[in-house]
Amino acid sequence: MQHLVNTTRQNLFFEHLSPGVGVGFPVPKDWLPIKTFPLLIIVGMTGVGKSTIIKAMAEEGLNFTLLPNRRALTERLIIAPMLKMEEKVVQPHCRIQRLTYARLYREYFPGGMGHILASLHVNPQEVNSMLVFDSLRGVNEVLYAAKALENAKFIMLTAPNMLRLERLLKRDDPFDQIANQNLEHNRQIFPEALTNFASLGIPEASNYFTPKEEQEILELVNKRVVTDVELRDKLKIFVEESQNYDSVATKQILEAMHTSDRSLIIETTASPQQSAKAIISRIDKSVDIKNNK
């Protein structure tokens, strides 16, 4: 793991991540630390509607530059150095394994993705609009970013667990894969045997849903809305992410920041357009993008 530490600090050669955005050293002439720019940070777990609302923000006329997202930065700045250390060349397609890498990174840098975000540099000649980042999760990431990025505002998106799981089940994203090599794990479960989440091998999932919700979720297999394997995999992702990042404690941190006008918490049960309008109305219209104030 020592190699990982070396590749995530000054030893990391400067790399262009997207037009006008990069990380590493030496920093190109005239590029500035991201902390000098107006920045909107989206906070939220899988299934709260982050991508949909960011799209709605653009449709509502907000001018912004979208930074490389959490997924891209994780692949390039967390997983890639680890794979290099392990002499592997193929990015893992298992979502659980990716979460494991992110957890290992936080052992060395408790700020996690907040630490990575704060290390970016931006070329003001190429970027002349507010920056938006998708996304931070968990107390450590938010606290680190709040301290390191003085010009940042935080928008936390939340949704009931049932809605989050429903969205996770509906989306067809190759990113939501789990490597299931255990034959016992892959065996078919007959619907009549599905009496609780323990029947799927995920008893801990019951901690996030009421008994009534649990039965409604299991009924999706009976109704052939999803297969037992699809439900099991998505529940595993849901549980693993929830165990990695405490969304309740994160919300409490951001609620405490609300009085400083740095945070806004939105439950995404309304339309994306309504959420986008609420975000835009909160953004300080006096921000001077060109002078980074």
N, C-alpha and C positions, 0 to 999 in steps of 0.2 A: 504493500500500500504506500510505502514511502515514495515510489515513483509517481503515484497519483498526485501526491502533495506537490512534488516538483513541477508537474506539468500543468498545474492550475494556478500558479503564481507567476513571478517574474520570468521563470524559465520558459513560459509559453510564448513562442514567437507570435508576433501580431498576425491576426487572421481576420479577413473581411468576412463578416457574417451575412450582411445584406448591404445594399447601396447606402454608404454613409455611416455604417455601423460596424464596429469591430471590437476585438478583445486581444489583449496580450501586450508585449513590449518588443522593441521600442514603439511608442505611439507616434504615428505620422505627424508631421508638422501641421499645426493649426487645428488638429483634432482636440476636442474638449471632453472632459469626464461627463458622463451622463447626468451626474448630479447637478450640473449647471443648466439643464434643460427642463422645461415644464413636462411633467410625466404623469400619466394616468395609469394606475396599476389596477388591473382586474384581479380580484381575489375570489376563489370559488372552487368547489369540487367538481368532479365529473358529473354531468347531467344537470347542472344549474342553468345552462343556456348561454355560456360565455361567447362562443363563436356566433350564435344567432344574434345576440344583442350587439356585439361589435359590428356586425354587418348592418344592423338596424341603425346604429349610430352614424354610419357613413351615409345611409339612405336618408337620414334626417338632416344631412348637410354639415355634419361636424368634420372639419378638416384636421386630419391627423396622419401620422406616420406609424404604421404598425410594425413594432419590433419583431425580430425572430421570436417565435413563441416558445413556451416552456418545453414542448416536445423537441423542437429543433435544438435548443440550447442543451438539453439533457443529453441528446445523442452526441453532440460535438464536443461538449466540455466536461461531461461526466463519464458517459459510457465509453466513448472512444479512448480516452486515456487508460481506463481500466482494461479494455480489450487489448490495448498495446502492451500493457504490463503483463497480461496473461498470454501474450503472443497469439491472440485471436484476431480475425479480420472481419467476421460477420457480425453485424448488429443483431442483438437478440430481438426476436419477434414476440417474446412472452412478456405481457404487461406486468406480471408479478415479478419477473426478474428485473425489469426496469425499475420498479419500485424498490427492489432490494439494493440496486446500485445507488439510487438516490439516498437511501437511508445510510449506506456506507459513506457516502460523500459528506453527509451531515455529521458524521463522527469526527471528521477533521475540520469541517467548516459548518458550525451549527446554524449559520445563516442560510444554508442550503441555496436554493435558487435566488434568494434575496442577495446573497453574497455574489453570485454570478452576475445578476442584473446590475449591481452597483459597480462592477468592474468594467462595464462596457464603456467605450468611447464613441463619440459621434462627430462627424464632419459637418460643421455648420454651413458649409458651402453646398452641401447636398441635401441637408435636412432643414427645412424652415417651417415646420409645423409641430404641433404638440405630439409627443410620443405616447403611444399606448402599448402596454405590455400584457399579454395573456400567458401565464397568470402565476400568482403566488398562492401558496397554501400553507396553512399551519402557523402557529404562534411565532416560532423562531424566525421564519422567513419574513413575516410582516414586521416584527419588531426590528429586525436588522435593517430592512429597507426603510422603515420610518425614520430611523436614526441616520442612516448613511445617505439617504436621498431627500434632502430638505425640501425640494420643490415638488415632491410627489404627492398626489392625491390618490386615495384608495376607494375603489368601488367594490364592495363585497356583494356577490350575487348568491342568494340562497334559494332553496326549494325544498318542499317536504320530501322525505326519503322515498316515499312511494312514487312521486313524480320523477325524482332523479333516476330511480331504477327503471321506470317505464321508458324514459328517454334513452337510457343506456341499452335497454333491450331492443328498442326500435332502430337505433342508428346502426348503419352497416359500415363500420369503420374497421379496416384491417388492423388498426392499432390495438383493438380490443381482443387480441389473441392470447391464449394461454397454452403453454407447452404441456400437454397431458401425455406423458409417456407411460404412466402406470395403467396396466390393463384393467385393474380393479376399478380405477377411477373412470375408465371409459365404458364400463359395462352399462347396458341399458337398464333404466329403472322403470318398472311398470307404473303407470299413473296411480293405480290403486295402492301402491306401496308408499306413495308420497304423502305422508301424514304430517311432516314437519320438516324444517330445514336440516335437521339431523339426518333425515332420510337421504339428503343430497350430500351428506358428509361435511356440512357447514353449519354446525349447531350454533356457532357464534353469530350467525346472521340474525338470529332471533333477538339480539340485543338492539337492533336498529328498527324493528317493526313491531307493531302490536300483534297479539295473537290473531285478531281478525284480519289484519293486513297480511300476515303470514299465510293464512289459508287462501286469501284472494290471489296471492302471488303463485302459490302452488297450483291453484285451479287453472292457471294459464297453460299448464302442461296438459291438463285434462281437456281443455278446449282447443288444444293444438295451436295456440297462439305462438308458443315457443316449444322447442324440444327440451327434454330434461337436461341435456348436455349444455345447451345454450343458457338455460336458466342458471345452472350450476356455475358456469364460467363467469357470467356477468355478476352473479352474487359474490363470487370470490374476489373479483376486481373491486366491487363495491366495499366489501369488508376490509380487504387489504389496504385500500386507500384510506378508509375511515380510521383504521388503526394507526396508519402512518401520520395522519394529520387530524388534529382535534379541531373540528370546525366550530364547535360550541365555544371553546376558549378563544379561538381566533375572532369570532364575532364579538366577544366581550372586550377584547383589546381594541377593536375598531369602534365599538360603541363608546369607549372611553375617549377616543380621539374625535368623536363627532362634534364636540363643542369647539374644536379648533378649526372646523370647516375643512378638515383634511380627509374626512371619510363619509361615505354614504352607503347604507345597507338597503338592498332592494330584494324583495322576494319575487321571483320571476314567474309567478302564477298568472300575472297579467300579460298582455300582449308584448312582444319584443319592442314594438314602437313606443308603447307607454314607458317602458323601462328606459329606452334610449332617450326619450324626451326628459325624463327625470334626471338622468345623468348629465345631459347637456345643460340643463337649467342650473345645475350645481357648479359647473365649471366656471371659474372666474373669468369673465369676459375681458378683464383688464390685463390679462397675461400678455406680456410683450415677447412673442416668440423669437423675433429676430435678435433681440438683445438679451434673450435667455433670462427673463425676469418674471 
